[in-house]
Amino acid sequence: MIDYKQSSMVDVAFDLMKKKKKPVDFYKLWQEVSEIKGFSQEEKDENESLFYTNITLDGRLITVGENHWDLRSRHKFSEVHIDMNDIYADEEEPEEDADDGLIEDDYN
């Protein structure tokens, strides 16, 4: 049996998700991870946002909508890939005569 007390929260979540057949709600996953890790209520409260950040950055788990998470390996690249060009294309173009924030040089 694996000693989950010494494992990272994300590693525990990854092992749990490998045993599940479908996506899991974040709060349910967090509850299971925190129970396995033996966290007190105070530790649960302190670590919840850190856990969310870590699973977001880890790459083995992905959000599949409505705060449900699943293994990346269960989904096609086209389902989970975000084209950053689509995101940046939505930004407004700067105006030509907009103030660039530079201070006029009084010496010229």
C-alpha positions in Angstrom: 0.0 0.0 0.0 1.2 3.5 -0.9 2.0 5.9 2.0 -0.1 8.8 0.9 0.9 10.9 3.9 4.3 11.4 2.2 2.9 12.0 -1.3 1.9 15.3 -2.8 -1.8 16.3 -2.9 -1.7 16.1 -6.7 -0.1 12.7 -6.7 -2.9 11.5 -4.4 -5.5 13.0 -6.7 -3.9 11.4 -9.7 -3.9 8.0 -8.1 -7.6 8.5 -7.1 -8.6 9.6 -10.6 -6.9 6.5 -12.2 -9.4 4.3 -10.2 -12.4 6.4 -11.3 -14.3 5.9 -14.5 -15.6 9.4 -15.1 -14.9 13.1 -14.2 -15.2 14.1 -10.5 -16.4 17.3 -9.0 -13.5 19.3 -7.6 -14.9 19.5 -4.0 -15.5 15.7 -4.0 -11.9 15.1 -5.2 -10.6 17.6 -2.6 -12.6 15.9 0.2 -11.1 12.5 -0.7 -7.6 13.8 -1.0 -7.8 15.7 2.3 -9.2 12.6 4.1 -6.4 10.4 2.7 -3.8 13.0 3.7 -5.3 13.1 7.2 -5.8 16.9 7.1 -7.6 18.6 10.0 -10.3 21.1 9.1 -7.8 23.9 9.5 -5.4 22.2 7.1 -8.2 21.6 4.6 -9.1 25.3 4.7 -5.5 26.3 4.3 -4.6 23.9 1.5 -7.8 24.0 -0.7 -6.7 26.9 -3.0 -3.1 25.5 -3.2 -4.5 22.1 -4.3 -6.7 23.8 -7.0 -3.6 25.7 -8.3 -1.5 22.6 -8.2 -3.9 20.4 -10.2 -4.3 23.2 -12.7 -0.6 23.5 -13.3 0.3 19.8 -13.1 -1.0 18.8 -16.5 -2.1 15.2 -15.7 -5.6 16.4 -14.7 -7.8 18.7 -16.7 -11.1 20.5 -16.1 -13.8 19.2 -18.3 -16.3 22.0 -17.4 -18.5 22.9 -14.5 -15.6 22.3 -12.1 -15.3 18.6 -12.9 -11.8 17.1 -13.3 -10.6 14.1 -15.2 -7.3 12.5 -16.4 -5.9 14.3 -19.4 -5.0 10.9 -20.9 -8.8 10.1 -21.3 -9.4 13.0 -23.6 -8.3 13.8 -27.2 -6.0 16.7 -27.6 -8.6 18.6 -29.7 -11.1 18.4 -26.7 -8.8 19.9 -24.2 -6.5 22.2 -26.2 -7.1 25.9 -25.9 -5.8 27.9 -28.9 -4.2 31.0 -27.4 -4.5 32.8 -30.7 -8.3 32.8 -30.2 -7.9 34.4 -26.8 -5.5 37.1 -27.9 -7.5 37.9 -31.1 -10.3 39.1 -28.8 -8.1 41.9 -27.4 -8.7 45.4 -28.6 -6.1 47.0 -30.8 -4.5 50.1 -29.1 -5.5 53.5 -30.5 -2.9 55.3 -32.7 -3.1 58.6 -30.7 -3.4 57.0 -27.3 -1.2 58.3 -24.5 1.8 56.0 -24.3 2.6 57.1 -20.7 5.8 58.8 -21.7 6.7 62.2 -20.2 7.5 64.9 -22.7 11.1 65.9 -22.7 11.3 69.6 -21.7 14.8 69.9 -23.1 14.0 69.3 -26.8 
